[in-house]
């Protein structure tokens, strides 16, 4: 009997030790969780009414639409300079005069001959047009008189369809239609002759020893002086191909006008962009300046490069900008939507979970999850359509163990056992 009692006491002692150990572990975790919760705090903000601007960012370069290159096909030695850089000029003013070398003189005479030939062809085509026009009107008058007589027109003015199948009527009608066709064909020939004459005249001017300004503006990039030689191989970077060789750049005429920018949009963003949308433009080389503009054209066909599709678009600046130069790199933020005086919160306060959107709201000192409906968003703000009211306090980040959790690598719901993804 004594042995049995000792055995029971021994078992009870073992269970007592086990229960004491369980109690110690339980107390340890309670104290640990309490200390952890005491170290956790929140950064908050309040719901406010502000303006939200939704935009799309595109990159590109500045076009040279506000400047015009002056070039020449003439070759020889510079004889006289009539202008200097920074000088205002009118269309037709002299820039410089060249003492043509042998090649320059040959090109000049050939250009003159080509222009005179093209001008003669144009004059001949115009004379032929007058002859064909007279013939067309003559045949039209004969056909009209025939069609309106009693044989081919009824008493009530309606056509006599039966008699109009007779050879006399059909021949007269076909003569008029043939004359009209010849007249229209000659008009097309005149257009071609006019284009050829214009091209020949431009080539003649570019071969002339006297170089004139093509438009009003300000002279720039003029690097020649008397005694310098101009040849068709002066510079591979400043010459373009022409009929008689290379066209050498002489100067640039800066015109009064606003710059344009050519940008490219991705296939994701292009559907949001429309002509007439406003944009803010920054130039990489002009870090302290911001310009405004407007989308004026979008190429919806797109371009493919290395299997990547992009869509060119053109933005016109609102004002002149003399410091914006051709080929400068630029970035434009196109405003696709804008709402004024709407409820907003910081983007970091909004989290998406299972296709629903939440914020962590502070109510009576406690954090609760509130389902919200959002609208447009900018880089830093999100429009709140429903679920919150002005002045409500929401959590933007969690401060735990002396660190602030704001990144997307740690879910703002993680401390509550729910996964989530931040709005961007």
JOURZI-V873084 format. One record per residue. N is the residue number from 1. RES is the residue in one letter. PHI is phi in radians with two decimals (* if undefined). OMEGA is omega in whole degrees, 0 to 359 (none if undefined). D_FIRST is the distance of its C-alpha to the first C-alpha in whole Angstrom. Layout:
<<N;RES;PHI;OMEGA;D_FIRST> <N;RES;PHI;OMEGA;D_FIRST>>
This chain:
<<1;X;*;180;0> <2;X;-1.12;179;4> <3;X;-1.13;180;5> <4;X;-1.15;180;5> <5;X;-1.11;180;6> <6;X;-1.09;179;9> <7;X;-1.17;180;10> <8;X;-1.14;180;11> <9;X;-1.11;179;13> <10;X;-1.12;178;14> <11;X;-1.13;180;16> <12;X;-1.07;179;17> <13;X;-1.14;179;19> <14;X;-1.10;180;20> <15;X;-1.13;179;22> <16;X;-1.10;179;23> <17;X;-1.11;179;25> <18;X;-1.07;181;26> <19;X;-1.13;178;27> <20;X;-1.13;179;29> <21;X;-1.10;178;31> <22;X;-1.07;180;32> <23;X;-1.11;180;33> <24;X;-1.10;179;35> <25;X;-1.08;180;37> <26;X;-1.09;179;38> <27;X;-1.10;180;39> <28;X;-1.04;181;41> <29;X;-1.19;177;43> <30;X;-1.12;180;44> <31;X;-1.13;180;45> <32;X;-1.10;179;47> <33;X;-1.11;180;49> <34;X;-1.14;180;50> <35;X;-1.14;179;51> <36;X;-1.11;181;53> <37;X;-1.15;180;54> <38;X;-1.26;180;56> <39;X;-1.46;184;58> <40;X;-1.65;177;59> <41;X;-2.46;187;63> <42;X;-2.28;168;66> <43;X;-1.70;187;69> <44;X;-2.23;173;71> <45;X;-2.54;181;74> <46;X;-1.94;177;76> <47;X;-1.15;182;78> <48;X;-2.39;178;82> <49;X;-1.71;181;85> <50;X;-2.56;177;87> <51;X;-1.68;178;89> <52;X;-2.01;180;88> <53;X;-2.06;177;90> <54;X;-1.69;185;89> <55;X;-2.41;176;91> <56;X;-2.13;181;91> <57;X;-1.69;178;92> <58;X;-2.31;180;94> <59;X;-2.11;181;96> <60;X;-3.14;182;99> <61;X;-2.37;179;103> <62;X;-1.48;177;106> <63;X;-1.46;182;109> <64;X;-1.73;185;112> <65;X;-1.22;182;114> <66;X;-1.62;176;115> <67;X;-2.46;183;117> <68;X;-2.37;181;120> <69;X;-1.44;174;121> <70;X;-1.76;182;124> <71;X;-2.34;181;125> <72;X;-2.52;172;128> <73;X;-1.73;184;130> <74;X;-1.29;177;133> <75;X;-2.28;181;133> <76;X;2.62;182;135> <77;X;-1.82;180;135> <78;X;-1.18;182;134> <79;X;-1.67;182;138> <80;X;-2.44;172;137> <81;X;-2.03;185;134> <82;X;-1.85;183;134> <83;X;-2.38;175;131> <84;X;-2.42;180;128> <85;X;-1.04;181;124> <86;X;1.58;182;123> <87;X;-1.47;176;127> <88;X;-1.35;181;127> <89;X;-2.33;174;129> <90;X;-1.88;178;131> <91;X;-1.03;179;131> <92;X;1.66;176;134> <93;X;-1.18;179;134> <94;X;-1.33;175;134> <95;X;-1.76;177;132> <96;X;-2.72;179;133> <97;X;-2.15;183;136> <98;X;-2.01;170;136> <99;X;-1.49;189;139> <100;X;-1.09;171;138> <101;X;-1.46;185;138> <102;X;-1.08;179;140> <103;X;-1.13;179;137> <104;X;-1.08;179;136> <105;X;-1.19;178;140> <106;X;-1.11;179;140> <107;X;-1.09;181;136> <108;X;-1.15;180;138> <109;X;-1.18;177;141> <110;X;-1.12;180;139> <111;X;-1.15;178;137> <112;X;-1.13;179;140> <113;X;-1.10;180;142> <114;X;-1.12;180;138> <115;X;-1.16;181;139> <116;X;-1.10;178;142> <117;X;-1.15;179;142> <118;X;-1.15;179;139> <119;X;-1.18;178;141> <120;X;-1.16;179;144> <121;X;-1.13;178;141> <122;X;-1.15;179;140> <123;X;-1.09;180;143> <124;X;-1.14;180;144> <125;X;-1.11;179;141> <126;X;-1.18;177;142> <127;X;-1.14;178;146> <128;X;-1.09;179;145> <129;X;-1.08;180;142> <130;X;-1.11;179;145> <131;X;-1.11;180;147> <132;X;-1.18;178;145> <133;X;-1.13;179;144> <134;X;-1.11;179;148> <135;X;-1.13;180;148> <136;X;-1.13;180;144> <137;X;-1.14;179;146> <138;X;-1.11;180;149> <139;X;-1.21;177;147> <140;X;-1.15;180;145> <141;X;-1.13;179;148> <142;X;-1.12;180;150> <143;X;-1.16;181;147> <144;X;-1.12;180;146> <145;X;-1.11;179;150> <146;X;-1.20;185;150> <147;X;-1.22;184;146> <148;X;-1.78;176;148> <149;X;-1.41;188;151> <150;X;-1.18;180;152> <151;X;-1.28;187;151> <152;X;-1.97;177;147> <153;X;-2.41;180;146> <154;X;-1.24;182;147> <155;X;-1.10;180;149> <156;X;-1.52;177;145> <157;X;1.59;179;144> <158;X;-1.43;181;142> <159;X;-1.23;175;142> <160;X;-1.57;188;144> <161;X;-1.13;181;141> <162;X;-1.17;181;144> <163;X;-1.19;181;146> <164;X;-1.27;173;144> <165;X;-1.65;180;143> <166;X;-1.26;182;147> <167;X;-1.00;182;148> <168;X;-1.00;182;150> <169;X;-1.20;183;147> <170;X;-1.14;179;144> <171;X;-1.12;179;146> <172;X;-1.10;179;147> <173;X;-1.12;181;143> <174;X;-1.17;177;142> <175;X;-1.07;179;145> <176;X;-1.15;181;143> <177;X;-1.12;178;139> <178;X;-1.16;178;140> <179;X;-1.13;179;142> <180;X;-1.15;179;139> <181;X;-1.11;178;137> <182;X;-1.11;180;139> <183;X;-1.10;180;139> <184;X;-1.18;177;135> <185;X;-1.12;179;135> <186;X;-1.17;176;138> <187;X;-1.08;177;135> <188;X;-1.14;178;133> <189;X;-1.14;177;135> <190;X;-1.14;178;136> <191;X;-1.06;178;132> <192;X;-1.16;179;132> <193;X;-1.13;178;135> <194;X;-1.14;178;134> <195;X;-1.10;179;131> <196;X;-1.15;179;133> <197;X;-1.17;179;135> <198;X;-1.12;179;132> <199;X;-1.08;180;131> <200;X;-1.14;179;134> <201;X;-1.15;179;135> <202;X;-1.11;179;131> <203;X;-1.15;176;132> <204;X;-1.13;179;135> <205;X;-1.11;181;134> <206;X;-1.25;177;131> <207;X;-1.66;183;134> <208;X;-1.22;177;136> <209;X;-1.24;178;137> <210;X;-1.86;182;136> <211;X;-1.72;184;133> <212;X;-1.94;177;132> <213;X;-1.34;182;129> <214;X;-1.41;182;128> <215;X;-2.82;174;127> <216;X;-1.22;177;127> <217;X;2.78;181;124> <218;X;-2.15;181;123> <219;X;-1.22;177;124> <220;X;-2.64;177;121> <221;X;1.09;176;120> <222;X;-1.45;187;124> <223;X;-2.05;181;124> <224;X;-1.73;178;127> <225;X;-2.47;178;130> <226;X;-0.94;180;134> <227;X;1.74;179;135> <228;X;-1.31;182;131> <229;X;-1.80;176;131> <230;X;-1.94;177;130> <231;X;-2.20;182;129> <232;X;-1.23;180;127> <233;X;-1.97;181;124> <234;X;-1.00;184;124> <235;X;-2.67;179;120> <236;X;-1.24;183;118> <237;X;-1.58;184;116> <238;X;-2.07;179;118> <239;X;-2.19;178;121> <240;X;-2.23;183;120> <241;X;-1.21;178;122> <242;X;-2.53;183;125> <243;X;-1.08;186;128> <244;X;-1.80;180;130> <245;X;2.40;182;127> <246;X;-1.91;177;125> <247;X;-1.71;187;125> <248;X;-1.64;178;124> <249;X;-1.22;178;123> <250;X;-1.84;183;125> <251;X;-2.85;176;123> <252;X;-2.20;175;121> <253;X;-1.83;176;122> <254;X;-1.47;181;119> <255;X;-1.60;174;120> <256;X;-1.34;182;119> <257;X;3.02;182;116> <258;X;-1.50;177;112> <259;X;-1.29;173;110> <260;X;-2.16;176;108> <261;X;-2.20;175;105> <262;X;-1.82;184;104> <263;X;-2.19;177;100> <264;X;-2.24;178;98> <265;X;-1.94;178;95> <266;X;-1.37;180;92> <267;X;-1.19;177;91> <268;X;-1.33;187;89> <269;X;-1.60;190;91> <270;X;-1.06;182;94> <271;X;-1.18;181;94> <272;X;-1.53;188;93> <273;X;-1.64;180;96> <274;X;-2.39;176;99> <275;X;-1.09;180;103> <276;X;1.71;179;103> <277;X;-1.26;180;100> <278;X;-1.43;181;100> <279;X;-2.60;169;99> <280;X;-1.85;188;98> <281;X;-2.16;174;99> <282;X;-2.11;179;98> <283;X;-1.87;183;100> <284;X;-0.97;184;98> <285;X;-1.45;181;101> <286;X;-2.11;192;101> <287;X;-1.18;185;98> <288;X;-1.67;185;99> <289;X;-2.17;176;101> <290;X;-2.26;182;100> <291;X;-2.05;177;102> <292;X;-2.05;180;102> <293;X;-2.80;183;104> <294;X;-2.52;176;104> <295;X;-1.22;182;103> <296;X;-2.01;181;106> <297;X;-2.77;177;105> <298;X;-2.35;176;103> <299;X;-1.61;183;103> <300;X;-1.40;177;101> <301;X;-1.27;176;102> <302;X;1.49;177;100> <303;X;-2.24;181;100> <304;X;-2.00;177;97> <305;X;-2.43;181;97> <306;X;0.96;178;94> <307;X;1.18;178;93> <308;X;-1.89;182;92> <309;X;-1.67;174;94> <310;X;-2.35;185;96> <311;X;-2.17;181;98> <312;X;-1.19;174;101> <313;X;-2.54;182;102> <314;X;-2.04;178;105> <315;X;-2.09;178;104> <316;X;-1.72;178;107> <317;X;-1.17;179;107> <318;X;-1.33;184;108> <319;X;-2.37;175;110> <320;X;-1.13;179;112> <321;X;-2.54;185;110> <322;X;-1.18;181;112> <323;X;-1.47;177;110> <324;X;-1.56;186;108> <325;X;-1.89;180;109> <326;X;-1.00;175;110> <327;X;1.27;174;107> <328;X;-1.19;177;104> <329;X;-1.33;184;101> <330;X;-2.51;175;99> <331;X;-2.25;180;96> <332;X;-2.14;173;97> <333;X;-1.82;184;94> <334;X;-1.52;182;95> <335;X;-1.41;181;94> <336;X;-1.74;177;93> <337;X;-2.81;180;92> <338;X;-2.64;178;92> <339;X;-2.25;184;91> <340;X;-1.89;175;91> <341;X;0.99;177;89> <342;X;-2.08;178;86> <343;X;-1.17;182;82> <344;X;-2.42;168;81> <345;X;-2.35;175;78> <346;X;-1.14;181;78> <347;X;-1.01;182;77> <348;X;-1.19;180;74> <349;X;-1.52;187;72> <350;X;-1.83;182;73> <351;X;-2.28;177;70> <352;X;-1.77;180;70> <353;X;-2.54;178;67> <354;X;0.92;177;68> <355;X;1.12;173;71> <356;X;-2.15;185;71> <357;X;-2.02;183;72> <358;X;-2.25;163;69> <359;X;-2.31;173;69> <360;X;-1.63;186;67> <361;X;-1.83;176;68> <362;X;-1.61;177;67> <363;X;-2.31;180;66> <364;X;0.93;177;64> <365;X;1.38;182;63> <366;X;-2.05;178;61> <367;X;-1.65;176;62> <368;X;-2.20;178;63> <369;X;-1.64;182;65> <370;X;-2.05;177;68> <371;X;-1.32;182;70> <372;X;-2.27;172;73> <373;X;-1.93;184;77> <374;X;-1.91;177;79> <375;X;-2.00;181;82> <376;X;-1.34;180;85> <377;X;-2.52;172;83> <378;X;-1.86;179;85> <379;X;-1.17;187;83> <380;X;-2.16;186;82> <381;X;-2.23;177;82> <382;X;-2.26;177;80> <383;X;-1.32;176;82> <384;X;-1.84;180;79> <385;X;-1.49;180;81> <386;X;-2.68;178;78> <387;X;1.91;179;74> <388;X;-2.37;175;75> <389;X;-2.26;182;78> <390;X;-1.03;179;80> <391;X;1.67;177;78> <392;X;-1.06;181;74> <393;X;-1.72;182;72> <394;X;-2.25;181;71> <395;X;-1.51;176;69> <396;X;-1.82;179;71> <397;X;-2.81;179;68> <398;X;-1.89;177;65> <399;X;-1.80;183;64> <400;X;-2.38;180;61> <401;X;0.92;177;60> <402;X;1.14;177;63> <403;X;-2.23;179;65> <404;X;-1.73;179;67> <405;X;-1.71;177;66> <406;X;-2.23;184;70> <407;X;-1.36;181;70> <408;X;-1.43;180;69> <409;X;-1.24;176;67> <410;X;-2.04;182;64> <411;X;-1.18;176;64> <412;X;-1.19;177;64> <413;X;-1.68;190;62> <414;X;-1.08;181;59> <415;X;-1.25;180;57> <416;X;-1.97;176;57> <417;X;1.42;180;56> <418;X;-2.23;179;59> <419;X;-1.50;180;62> <420;X;-2.81;181;66> <421;X;-2.36;184;69> <422;X;-1.31;173;71> <423;X;-1.26;176;75> <424;X;-2.24;none;78>>
